Every structure is written in C-alpha cells, then in structure tokens.
Amino acid sequence: MLENEANPTISKSTGLPRKRFYRARAHSNPLSDSHFPVPISPSHVDFSLHYPQFFSLSCEVGCIKKVQFADIGCGFGGLLVSLSTLFPETLMIGMELRDKVAEYVKERILALRTTNPGQYQNVSVVRTNSMKYIPNYFEKGQLTKMFFLFPDPHFKEKNHRRRVISPHLLDEYAYVLEVGGIIYTITDVEELGEWMKTCLDNHPMFEALTEEELQADPAVKLLCTATEEGQKVARNGGQTFQAVYRRIALSHSCILELLGC
C-alpha cells in the first residue's frame, strides 16, 4: 500500500496502472520507422521473458509452448485480459506500436499477475510494428487466432495503404495462420468494414464463418465488449461491422490460377 501511495501511476483501490498516465495519440503512422529492437526471425524471440511460468513448466516436460493468439494493435489490452481467463492454457500476445500504450499493457499484466496469483501468466505484449514485422515473430502456420479490433480507418484514399487489413498484408497473415485459423475484425466505420470484408472475400485463402459458427465462438462475443473502443460505441448506441474469416488451404485450381496456368 505504501508503494502505491508513493506511486501516483498506480490506483490505490485496484493496484492497476492508471490509464491517464499512459495516454498517447489515438493512432500512429505504421509506415514510419520507429526505434525499437526487431528480432531477425521467430527463433530469435525469447518468449520465456514474456511467459516465465509457462516456460519453466515447459522445460520440465520437454515441450515448449508457442504463442497462438495475436491481438494486432492491442490498445490498452482489454481483449487480452478477457481472453486470458477464457483460454487459460493458450499463450497470446498483444502487438502495439505506441510506446506509452504498450508500457501500460505491460504494467497492467504484471499487476494482474500479482493480485491474481496463478492467473494472467499466458498474456504479454510487445511494442512493434505488426504491419512490417509479423513474420519476424511467428513461424508459418503458428497462430490459430488473429484479432484486428477497431483499427485506424485511414479515411483518405491516399492513406488506404496504411490500413492493417489489405490484400498484400492478408498474404502475411495467411502465412502465419494455421489452416483453420481465424481472423477477427470489427469497426464502427461502415466504409472500413466493407473494405475489410471485401479484402477477405477476394483473398483465395480465407472464407467467412457461417452464422452458426459465429454464434458458437466465444471469442466473437468479446469483439464488442472487451475493448475501450467497443464499450464507447456501445454507450453511444453506435453500429459495428464485423468480418470473421477462416484461413483455408488453396485448392489445386486456385494454385494453377495464381501460377497463370
């Protein structure tokens, strides 16, 4: 308690970091060069620093767990925290470009681990530019879920190349997703929602989930409720636009078509 009283960035009542000390610009330019370390390849990422409890157990049984969920542009980590208890045995990581926001998520997770012994050991965050460095962190077919919640709409047509869902970036996401892995997207901007849906519809390695599959997926229920943005839209009575797609294997005919045969 004395430590919290001496540190104004920590809430006395919850023991969690206060967001107002970690506020940053709502969006960053994903095409700019930021100064942070970038691993040469996935084998150069030391995930034991992110999940020490899981890696100590893995070493004992000789089976090293790998990250399976990635929250791209994770913001203040609301989705990660919710997913952590929903999938307690699954390692997941948030990827955030803004340094202050990434630092908040890190402090939030550490505080949750302290106040809830044994929980939240499966979540972590890394400050990076996911639009540039996804293949530097994940192997081919490693991920089972990727989340893109309320991304920057980049309204101007000249800035559409900065959108985190685009035809060429979907190639990279398809590479790191296993067959059957799922991409979750949501926005409160109708034009962006249509853009993301069209990009996914037109990509040969993704297909939309059926309504029955959406209803049965517990992660879908969190898209509107787990993040600050989703909660704000709900409070204001706004509308959201979701696109949830499965990574599929290329058919023989698609391969021939891509090869121009």
Buried (B, 14 or more C-beta within 10 A) or exposed (E): EEEBEEEEBBBEEEBBBBBEBBEBEEBBBBEEEBEEEEBEEBEEBEBBEBBEEBBEEBEEEEEEBEBBBBBBBBBBBBBBBBBBEEBEEBBBBBBBBBBBBBBBBBBBBBBBBEEEEEBBBBBBBBBBBBBBBBEBBBBEBBBBBBBBBBBBBBEEEEEEEBBBBBEEBBEBBBBBBBEEBBBBBBBBBEEBBEBBBEBBEEBBBBEBBEEEEBEEBEBBEBBBEBBBBBEEBEEEEEEBBBBBBBBBEBEEEEEEEEEEE
